[in-house]
Amino acid sequence: MRVLVTSNNARQHLYPMVPLAWACRAAGHSVQVAAAPGMAGAMREVGLPAVVVGKDVPPPAVTVKGLTARFHSHARFPADWPMVMHLLTDDQRDLLEHLGRNAARGARAIVDDLVAYAREWRPDIVVYDVAGFAGAVTAAALGVPGVRHLTGYGLRPMENRPLPSPSPEPLPEYADLFRRFGVPVVAPALTIDPSPPSLRIAVPEPWREMRYVPYNGPGEVPAWLPEWLRMSHRRVCVTWGYGVVRTLLALGPAALDPLRDTLDALGGMDLDIVLATTREQLDLLGELPPNIRRAVSVPLQYLLPYCDLIVHQAGDGTALTAAALGVPQLAITNKPDQALTSDRLAAVGAGLHLRYQDLRDDRARQDVIRSAADKLLSAGRHRQAARRLRHQIEQQPTPADVVPALEAVA
């Protein structure tokens, strides 16, 4: 079986698919990964044959004036909002439609090259992430099954309008991608969901659950790790994902305020803190409190097994990595997809959720962050809930177990 894997132009969209891609390769299938030029480095690091297609497009922070600021200052979405779309305001619906339009815009930049390449290579199946619209179109243009791979709980399928109708019409921009190849809009032949049952939102049949296996990119186990483990203090990991640097294009230095407030708040506590970050983020942060250790480009799965708490912005990959490793989570969010994940983590007891829109104008916001962190570190019920979530994930089918489902679809 030939498997073509393609993602949106972001590492956090590619990484969740890597364990399944490698499971297919280990089962003897031929696997290739394709994405825009900006993803060339990430694809090479995965270790599978990489194909660069199309061109990069500027992020929405550059092309849509004010959009990013709206996402970071929106009115609170209802809890579990994908299941109660009728409660959304017009502005909230419009924000969600922008996500779909942005995904369609990125797909237009690569879909011609991707279809052309696929017609030469002739895959038996195309696996694409939740925002990888070009993969869905490529599968339809070739007449082969398309498999949609969710990134986790927060980022939902965006090809349809956010309406309460159970069968909404697709966004015009999504339908146009299919129309340019003379094919109708085709639903996925299968959806893969790596969310554990207690975090899951139902998606249309057919679908398969799959254990989330952490992959956060390549890296080395830090040489200082053994010394760090000998310390008797409570260990906390802080990370803010890959997307914050893009947000700087729209919000300027204020984009780093949630991370700075978090580091300043925790820096005043009796903790051993490791900041898992990129070199670019670290250069922008400037001076840090003395009890913060820097871990530049160290994958989270190398650090979290030894941590008592993680504080983060609630990206799907970060949240599920912590869940898979049984670590309590403090999520500080300012986007609706992040809030969706964080509310569910709090509901099952495995974390707490602070909304930065509520903290931003609170002079005592660092005290609020310290109080939440102390509660998660001190209350055994949060650790127990995080372990229950880890156990739930460990009971799910592995990526290797899911490969036969792809074979059957193909």
Buried (B, 14 or more C-beta within 10 A) or exposed (E): BBBBBBBBBBBBBBBBBBBBBBBBBEBEBBBBBBBBBBBBEBBBBBEBBBBBBBEBBEBBBEEBEEBBBBBBEBEEBBBEBBEEBEEBEEEBBEBBBBBBBBBBBBBBBBBBBBBEBBEEBEBBBBBBBBBBBBBBBBBBBBEBBBBBBBBBBBBBBBBBBBBEEEEEEBBEBBBBBBEEBEBEBBBBBBBBBBBBEBBBBEBEEEBBBBBBBBBBBEBEEBEEBEEBEEEEEBBBBBBBBBBBBBBBBBBEEBBBBBBBBBBBBBBEBEBBBBBBBBEEBBEBBEEBBEBBBBBBBBBBBBBBEBBBBBBBBBBBBBBBBBBBBBBBBBBBBBBBBBBBBBBBBBBBBBBBBBBBBEBBEEEEBBEBBBBBBBEBBEBEEBBBBBBBBBEBBEEBBBBBBBBEBBBEBB
